[in-house]
């Protein structure tokens, strides 16, 4: 149940498969054989539709961007999925969001992609903390 609650903060219209009870069957989520979430792949499938102009404002090439780009803030609950090995939030619109400090708790990550996710702050500080935990 904890993993389902942690993931529900990302539910949007493009995540229509997130209706069933078992989050291991949701689009972009993969679980281990023991049912632990190990992959969260919520990369925007249409990254060309989301762009930033010279004033650092989000602009779109399409009226359908809202159907693809996740927006808003990231719940710290995502970072309680401590068996996660793969996290991809790239090409989404998290301009209102600071990256939660909990990212440094994901010590099993082998793949992390936050490129063009438009976070409000720098990931450098979080990565320094993460590297010190896994070293």
Backbone as a printed PyTorch tensor [residue, N CA C, xyz], in Angstrom:
tensor([[[  0.8300,  -1.1920,   0.0000],
         [  0.0000,   0.0000,   0.0000],
         [  0.8700,   1.2510,   0.0000]],

        [[  1.9830,   1.2110,   0.7460],
         [  2.8700,   2.3650,   0.8270],
         [  3.3700,   2.7650,  -0.5590]],

        [[  3.7350,   1.7740,  -1.3770],
         [  4.2610,   2.0880,  -2.7030],
         [  3.1850,   2.7190,  -3.5770]],

        [[  1.9370,   2.2740,  -3.4360],
         [  0.8370,   2.8400,  -4.2230],
         [  0.6210,   4.3070,  -3.8530]],

        [[  0.6160,   4.6150,  -2.5740],
         [  0.4310,   5.9910,  -2.1060],
         [  1.5760,   6.8640,  -2.6120]],

        [[  2.7950,   6.3430,  -2.5550],
         [  3.9600,   7.1020,  -3.0090],
         [  3.8610,   7.4430,  -4.4900]],

        [[  3.3130,   6.5510,  -5.2780],
         [  3.2260,   6.7690,  -6.7240],
         [  2.0160,   7.5980,  -7.1410]],

        [[  0.9560,   7.5870,  -6.3610],
         [ -0.2730,   8.2770,  -6.7550],
         [ -0.0780,   9.7810,  -6.9260]],

        [[  0.9540,  10.3540,  -6.3510],
         [  1.1870,  11.7850,  -6.5080],
         [  1.5000,  12.1410,  -7.9600]],

        [[  1.8130,  11.1490,  -8.8000],
         [  2.1100,  11.4030, -10.2080],
         [  0.9320,  11.1300, -11.1380]],

        [[ -0.1770,  10.6840, -10.6040],
         [ -1.3080,  10.3370, -11.4590],
         [ -1.7630,  11.5430, -12.2770]],

        [[ -1.9050,  11.3520, -13.5500],
         [ -2.3940,  12.3930, -14.4510],
         [ -3.1440,  11.7190, -15.5820]],

        [[ -3.6410,  12.5110, -16.4970],
         [ -4.4330,  11.9280, -17.5860],
         [ -3.6010,  10.9960, -18.4620]],

        [[ -2.3020,  11.1870, -18.5510],
         [ -1.5120,  10.2810, -19.3870],
         [ -1.2020,   8.9760, -18.6810]],

        [[ -1.5610,   8.8800, -17.4120],
         [ -1.3180,   7.6700, -16.6470],
         [ -2.6280,   6.9350, -16.3970]],

        [[ -3.3610,   6.7120, -17.4670],
         [ -4.6880,   6.1080, -17.3470],
         [ -4.6350,   4.6720, -16.8350]],

        [[ -3.5000,   3.9950, -16.9740],
         [ -3.3990,   2.6200, -16.4770],
         [ -3.3480,   2.5740, -14.9530]],

        [[ -3.2260,   3.7240, -14.3130],
         [ -3.0930,   3.7700, -12.8660],
         [ -4.4580,   3.6950, -12.1920]],

        [[ -5.3090,   2.8190, -12.6680],
         [ -6.6290,   2.6100, -12.1000],
         [ -6.6820,   1.3400, -11.2560]],

        [[ -5.9310,   0.3260, -11.6670],
         [ -5.9770,  -0.9550, -10.9660],
         [ -5.2580,  -0.8470,  -9.6310]],

        [[ -5.6030,  -1.7370,  -8.7410],
         [ -5.0530,  -1.7020,  -7.3760],
         [ -3.5480,  -1.9500,  -7.3400]],

        [[ -3.0660,  -2.9050,  -8.1280],
         [ -1.6570,  -3.2920,  -8.0820],
         [ -0.8070,  -2.3210,  -8.9020]],

        [[ -0.0180,  -1.5030,  -8.2230],
         [  0.7830,  -0.4930,  -8.9240],
         [  1.8640,  -1.1230,  -9.7940]],

        [[  2.1760,  -2.3910,  -9.5930],
         [  3.1700,  -3.0640, -10.4330],
         [  2.6580,  -3.2510, -11.8610]],

        [[  1.3630,  -3.0590, -12.0780],
         [  0.7750,  -3.1600, -13.4140],
         [  0.5940,  -1.7990, -14.0750]],

        [[  1.0360,  -0.7420, -13.4400],
         [  0.8590,   0.5990, -13.9790],
         [  1.9110,   0.9230, -15.0330]],

        [[  1.5230,   1.7320, -15.9990],
         [  2.4400,   2.1930, -17.0390],
         [  3.6080,   2.9390, -16.3970]],

        [[  4.8240,   2.5730, -16.7940],
         [  6.0280,   3.2360, -16.3040],
         [  6.5560,   2.6980, -14.9920]],

        [[  5.8850,   1.7190, -14.4100],
         [  6.3050,   1.1510, -13.1280],
         [  6.6570,  -0.3180, -13.3340]],

        [[  7.7940,  -0.7130, -12.7950],
         [  8.1830,  -2.1280, -12.8230],
         [  8.5700,  -2.5220, -11.4110]],

        [[  8.1820,  -3.7370, -11.0710],
         [  8.4550,  -4.2450,  -9.7320],
         [  9.3200,  -5.4950,  -9.8120]],

        [[ 10.0020,  -5.7620,  -8.7240],
         [ 10.7860,  -6.9890,  -8.6120],
         [  9.8300,  -8.1600,  -8.4100]],

        [[ 10.3710,  -9.3620,  -8.4250],
         [  9.5300, -10.5430,  -8.2150],
         [  8.9110, -10.5400,  -6.8190]],

        [[  9.5040,  -9.8110,  -5.8970],
         [  8.9430,  -9.7170,  -4.5410],
         [  7.9500,  -8.5640,  -4.3960]],

        [[  7.6740,  -7.8360,  -5.5120],
         [  6.6670,  -6.7810,  -5.4930],
         [  7.1750,  -5.4110,  -5.0820]],

        [[  8.4750,  -5.2280,  -5.0170],
         [  9.0410,  -3.9150,  -4.6800],
         [  9.2290,  -3.0950,  -5.9490]],

        [[  8.8940,  -1.8170,  -5.8970],
         [  9.0470,  -0.9420,  -7.0540],
         [ 10.5400,  -0.7280,  -7.2920]],

        [[ 11.0010,  -1.1090,  -8.5040],
         [ 12.4150,  -0.9480,  -8.8430],
         [ 12.6240,   0.0170, -10.0090]],

        [[ 11.5740,   0.2740, -10.7910],
         [ 11.6640,   1.2010, -11.9210],
         [ 10.4860,   2.1610, -11.8840]],

        [[ 10.7890,   3.4550, -11.9690],
         [  9.7800,   4.4900, -12.1680],
         [ 10.2410,   5.2690, -13.3870]],

        [[  9.5690,   5.0340, -14.5100],
         [  9.9190,   5.6890, -15.7590],
         [  8.7440,   6.5600, -16.2080]],

        [[  8.8020,   7.8340, -15.8300],
         [  7.7310,   8.7700, -16.1580],
         [  8.2360,   9.8600, -17.0970]],

        [[  9.1750,   9.4960, -17.9400],
         [  9.6950,  10.4050, -18.9520],
         [  8.5360,  10.8790, -19.8370]],

        [[  8.5380,  12.1420, -20.1890],
         [  7.5230,  12.6790, -21.0960],
         [  7.7000,  11.9990, -22.4600]],

        [[  6.6870,  11.2910, -22.9610],
         [  6.8300,  10.5790, -24.2340],
         [  6.8910,  11.5060, -25.4500]],

        [[  6.5490,  12.7750, -25.2840],
         [  6.5970,  13.7360, -26.3880],
         [  7.3970,  14.9690, -25.9730]],

        [[  8.7030,  14.8090, -25.7400],
         [  9.4820,  15.9270, -25.2150],
         [  9.5770,  17.1160, -26.1690]],

        [[  9.3840,  16.9100, -27.4540],
         [  9.4800,  18.0150, -28.4060],
         [  8.3350,  19.0010, -28.2700]],

        [[  7.2710,  18.6060, -27.5710],
         [  6.1280,  19.4950, -27.4150],
         [  6.2880,  20.4660, -26.2580]],

        [[  7.3060,  20.2860, -25.4480],
         [  7.5210,  21.1420, -24.2920],
         [  8.8520,  21.8650, -24.4530]],

        [[  8.8200,  23.1860, -24.4040],
         [ 10.0280,  23.9770, -24.5880],
         [ 10.0270,  25.1460, -23.6140]],

        [[ 11.2110,  25.7160, -23.4150],
         [ 11.3800,  26.9100, -22.5940],
         [ 11.8270,  28.0360, -23.5190]],

        [[ 11.2000,  29.2170, -23.3890],
         [ 11.6160,  30.3400, -24.2220],
         [ 12.7740,  31.0850, -23.5490]],

        [[ 13.2580,  32.1460, -24.1660],
         [ 14.4120,  32.8770, -23.6410],
         [ 14.1400,  33.5130, -22.2900]],

        [[ 12.8860,  33.7010, -21.9160],
         [ 12.5210,  34.2550, -20.6150],
         [ 12.3060,  33.1660, -19.5570]],

        [[ 12.7200,  31.9540, -19.9000],
         [ 12.5700,  30.7880, -19.0080],
         [ 11.1070,  30.4940, -18.6920]],

        [[ 10.2330,  30.7430, -19.6520],
         [  8.8150,  30.4190, -19.5150],
         [  8.5240,  29.1680, -20.3300]],

        [[  7.6500,  28.3390, -19.8100],
         [  7.2740,  27.1290, -20.5290],
         [  6.3600,  27.4960, -21.6840]],

        [[  6.7110,  27.0240, -22.8600],
         [  5.8760,  27.2160, -24.0400],
         [  5.6820,  25.8560, -24.6940]],

        [[  4.7000,  25.7670, -25.5460],
         [  4.3690,  24.4950, -26.1520],
         [  4.2630,  24.6260, -27.6610]],

        [[  4.6190,  23.5530, -28.3490],
         [  4.4030,  23.4670, -29.7870],
         [  3.0480,  22.8630, -30.1050]],

        [[  2.3320,  22.4500, -29.0660],
         [  1.0860,  21.7240, -29.2600],
         [  0.0930,  22.0850, -28.1690]],

        [[ -1.1670,  21.9540, -28.4760],
         [ -2.2030,  22.1490, -27.4610],
         [ -2.3430,  20.9250, -26.5580]],

        [[ -1.6610,  19.8400, -26.9150],
         [ -1.8010,  18.5870, -26.1760],
         [ -0.7200,  18.3670, -25.1300]],

        [[  0.1430,  19.3400, -24.8970],
         [  1.2440,  19.1430, -23.9640],
         [  0.7560,  18.7010, -22.5990]],

        [[ -0.3560,  19.2340, -22.1520],
         [ -0.8470,  18.8750, -20.8210],
         [ -1.1830,  17.3930, -20.7260]],

        [[ -1.3900,  16.7370, -21.8420],
         [ -1.6710,  15.3160, -21.8220],
         [ -0.4260,  14.4800, -21.5940]],

        [[  0.7590,  15.0700, -21.7370],
         [  1.9810,  14.2940, -21.6670],
         [  2.9130,  14.7270, -20.5490]],

        [[  3.1040,  15.9990, -20.3800],
         [  4.0500,  16.5030, -19.4020],
         [  3.4510,  16.4850, -18.0020]],

        [[  4.1700,  15.8580, -17.0720],
         [  3.7580,  15.9310, -15.6810],
         [  4.1100,  17.3120, -15.1760]],

        [[  3.2690,  17.8620, -14.3140],
         [  3.4490,  19.2290, -13.8380],
         [  3.3380,  19.2810, -12.3290]],

        [[  3.8310,  20.3780, -11.7740],
         [  3.6200,  20.6250, -10.3530],
         [  4.8020,  20.2560,  -9.5020]],

        [[  4.5030,  19.7530,  -8.3280],
         [  5.5510,  19.4170,  -7.3800],
         [  5.6420,  17.9060,  -7.1940]],

        [[  6.7830,  17.4700,  -6.7620],
         [  7.0090,  16.0470,  -6.5260],
         [  6.7960,  15.7560,  -5.0490]],

        [[  6.0100,  14.7590,  -4.7790],
         [  5.7780,  14.3570,  -3.3950],
         [  7.0320,  13.6830,  -2.8490]],

        [[  7.4190,  14.0300,  -1.6350],
         [  8.5620,  13.3450,  -1.0080],
         [  8.3230,  11.8520,  -0.8270]],

        [[  7.0590,  11.4200,  -0.9030],
         [  6.7560,   9.9990,  -0.7680],
         [  7.4170,   9.1570,  -1.8590]],

        [[  7.6580,   9.7570,  -3.0200],
         [  8.3250,   9.0160,  -4.0980],
         [  9.6700,   8.4800,  -3.6200]],

        [[ 10.3240,   9.2220,  -2.7680],
         [ 11.6630,   8.8580,  -2.3400],
         [ 11.6640,   7.9000,  -1.1490]],

        [[ 10.4770,   7.4020,  -0.7930],
         [ 10.3960,   6.3340,   0.2000],
         [ 10.4530,   4.9650,  -0.4730]],

        [[ 10.4570,   4.9540,  -1.7970],
         [ 10.5690,   3.6950,  -2.5410],
         [ 12.0470,   3.3220,  -2.6000]],

        [[ 12.5710,   2.8580,  -1.4650],
         [ 14.0140,   2.7240,  -1.3110],
         [ 14.6390,   1.5260,  -2.0240]],

        [[ 13.8550,   0.7730,  -2.7910],
         [ 14.4170,  -0.3020,  -3.6020],
         [ 14.5200,   0.1100,  -5.0760]],

        [[ 14.1390,   1.3470,  -5.3480],
         [ 14.1500,   1.8410,  -6.7230],
         [ 15.5760,   1.8510,  -7.2820]],

        [[ 15.7060,   1.3090,  -8.4990],
         [ 16.9990,   1.2560,  -9.1750],
         [ 17.0440,   2.1810, -10.3810]],

        [[ 15.8860,   2.5350, -10.9090],
         [ 15.7900,   3.3180, -12.1430],
         [ 14.7290,   4.3950, -11.9460]],

        [[ 15.1240,   5.6570, -12.1200],
         [ 14.1790,   6.7660, -11.9970],
         [ 14.3770,   7.7120, -13.1740]],

        [[ 13.3240,   7.9000, -13.9530],
         [ 13.3690,   8.8140, -15.0980],
         [ 12.1620,   9.7400, -15.0390]],

        [[ 12.4290,  11.0150, -14.7890],
         [ 11.3910,  12.0440, -14.7540],
         [ 11.6660,  13.1040, -15.8170]],

        [[ 12.4480,  12.7640, -16.8080],
         [ 12.9260,  13.7450, -17.7840],
         [ 11.8140,  14.3280, -18.6570]],

        [[ 12.0690,  15.5520, -19.0970],
         [ 11.2020,  16.2950, -20.0160],
         [  9.7930,  16.5300, -19.4700]],

        [[  9.6970,  16.7470, -18.1630],
         [  8.4370,  17.1180, -17.5390],
         [  8.5370,  18.5500, -17.0480]],

        [[  7.4900,  19.0510, -16.4640],
         [  7.4390,  20.4510, -16.0450],
         [  7.2850,  20.5500, -14.5290]],

        [[  8.4160,  20.4780, -13.8300],
         [  8.4060,  20.6020, -12.3800],
         [  8.9210,  21.9650, -11.9510]],

        [[  8.5780,  23.0160, -12.7050],
         [  9.0930,  24.3550, -12.4270],
         [  8.6910,  24.8730, -11.0510]],

        [[  7.6220,  24.3940, -10.5050],
         [  7.1910,  24.8430,  -9.1850],
         [  7.8030,  24.0000,  -8.0790]],

        [[  8.5960,  23.0260,  -8.4530],
         [  9.0650,  22.0410,  -7.5010],
         [ 10.5630,  22.1290,  -7.2500]],

        [[ 10.8900,  22.0430,  -5.9930],
         [ 12.2830,  21.8130,  -5.6250],
         [ 12.4420,  20.3040,  -5.5400]],

        [[ 13.5760,  19.8240,  -5.8980],
         [ 13.8330,  18.4020,  -5.8060],
         [ 13.9100,  18.0210,  -4.3310]],

        [[ 13.0440,  17.1180,  -3.8640],
         [ 13.0690,  16.7690,  -2.4470],
         [ 14.4160,  16.1900,  -2.0250]],

        [[ 14.8260,  16.5440,  -0.8300],
         [ 16.1090,  16.0680,  -0.3070],
         [ 16.1450,  14.5500,  -0.2370]],

        [[ 14.9830,  13.9200,  -0.1900],
         [ 14.9010,  12.4670,  -0.0950],
         [ 15.5250,  11.7200,  -1.2490]],

        [[ 15.8440,  12.4000,  -2.3340],
         [ 16.4710,  11.6990,  -3.4590],
         [ 17.7700,  11.0460,  -3.0230]],

        [[ 18.4170,  11.6230,  -2.0470],
         [ 19.6760,  11.0420,  -1.5660],
         [ 19.4460,   9.7420,  -0.7820]],

        [[ 18.1920,   9.4310,  -0.4650],
         [ 17.8760,   8.1810,   0.2260],
         [ 17.7520,   6.9980,  -0.7360]],

        [[ 17.7370,   7.2750,  -2.0250],
         [ 17.5900,   6.2100,  -3.0230],
         [ 18.9670,   5.6190,  -3.3300]],

        [[ 19.5050,   4.8840,  -2.4060],
         [ 20.8820,   4.4010,  -2.5130],
         [ 21.0450,   3.2190,  -3.4640]],

        [[ 19.9400,   2.6680,  -3.9740],
         [ 20.0400,   1.5530,  -4.9110],
         [ 19.9330,   2.0040,  -6.3680]],

        [[ 19.8000,   3.3120,  -6.5890],
         [ 19.6780,   3.8190,  -7.9580],
         [ 20.9200,   3.4860,  -8.7760]],

        [[ 20.6830,   2.9530,  -9.9670],
         [ 21.7690,   2.7620, -10.9280],
         [ 21.5290,   3.6240, -12.1660]],

        [[ 20.3090,   4.1690, -12.2920],
         [ 19.9640,   5.0330, -13.4160],
         [ 19.1000,   6.1710, -12.8920]],

        [[ 19.5140,   7.3980, -13.2080],
         [ 18.7610,   8.5820, -12.8130],
         [ 18.7620,   9.5560, -13.9750]],

        [[ 17.5680,   9.9400, -14.4450],
         [ 17.4650,  10.9080, -15.5300],
         [ 16.4620,  11.9830, -15.1220]],

        [[ 16.9860,  13.1630, -14.8410],
         [ 16.1640,  14.3160, -14.4930],
         [ 16.3750,  15.4290, -15.5070]],

        [[ 16.9150,  15.0850, -16.6640],
         [ 17.2230,  16.1020, -17.6640],
         [ 15.9620,  16.7860, -18.1700]],

        [[ 16.0630,  18.0730, -18.3200],
         [ 14.9720,  18.9000, -18.8290],
         [ 13.6650,  18.7100, -18.0560]],

        [[ 13.7780,  18.4210, -16.7790],
         [ 12.5900,  18.2900, -15.9400],
         [ 12.2170,  19.6260, -15.3170]],

        [[ 13.0280,  20.6380, -15.5440],
         [ 12.7520,  22.0240, -15.1650],
         [ 12.5470,  22.2100, -13.6680]],

        [[ 13.3850,  21.5790, -12.8740],
         [ 13.2970,  21.7920, -11.4350],
         [ 13.7140,  23.2120, -11.0920]],

        [[ 13.1970,  23.6920,  -9.9800],
         [ 13.4570,  25.0500,  -9.5260],
         [ 14.8830,  25.2120,  -9.0080]],

        [[ 15.4530,  24.1420,  -8.4760],
         [ 16.7810,  24.2410,  -7.8860],
         [ 17.7620,  23.3100,  -8.5840]],

        [[ 18.9900,  23.3650,  -8.1540],
         [ 20.0550,  22.5530,  -8.7300],
         [ 20.0860,  21.1820,  -8.0670]],

        [[ 20.4170,  20.1990,  -8.8430],
         [ 20.5170,  18.8440,  -8.3060],
         [ 21.8980,  18.5860,  -7.7080]],

        [[ 22.8370,  19.4640,  -7.9460],
         [ 24.2180,  19.2590,  -7.5120],
         [ 24.3200,  18.9620,  -6.0280]],

        [[ 23.6440,  19.7220,  -5.2010],
         [ 23.6980,  19.5210,  -3.7490],
         [ 23.1640,  18.1460,  -3.3770]],

        [[ 22.0750,  17.7580,  -3.9990],
         [ 21.4750,  16.4610,  -3.6970],
         [ 22.3970,  15.3270,  -4.1260]],

        [[ 23.0500,  15.4830,  -5.2600],
         [ 23.9470,  14.4340,  -5.7430],
         [ 25.1660,  14.2960,  -4.8480]],

        [[ 25.6750,  15.3750,  -4.3140],
         [ 26.8160,  15.2810,  -3.3920],
         [ 26.4270,  14.4460,  -2.1850]],

        [[ 25.2530,  14.6790,  -1.6610],
         [ 24.7670,  13.9110,  -0.5150],
         [ 24.5690,  12.4490,  -0.9010]],

        [[ 24.0170,  12.2090,  -2.0860],
         [ 23.7750,  10.8470,  -2.5770],
         [ 25.0920,  10.1000,  -2.7370]],

        [[ 26.0730,  10.7340,  -3.3560],
         [ 27.3620,  10.0800,  -3.6010],
         [ 28.0370,   9.7300,  -2.2860]],

        [[ 27.9180,  10.5880,  -1.3070],
         [ 28.5330,  10.2860,  -0.0190],
         [ 27.8520,   9.0960,   0.6610]],

        [[ 26.5550,   8.8660,   0.4090],
         [ 25.8460,   7.7420,   1.0100],
         [ 26.2020,   6.4180,   0.3490]],

        [[ 26.4530,   6.4370,  -0.9720],
         [ 26.7170,   5.1820,  -1.6670],
         [ 28.2050,   4.8620,  -1.7560]],

        [[ 29.0420,   5.7970,  -1.3810],
         [ 30.5000,   5.5650,  -1.4350],
         [ 30.9740,   4.7210,  -0.2920]]])
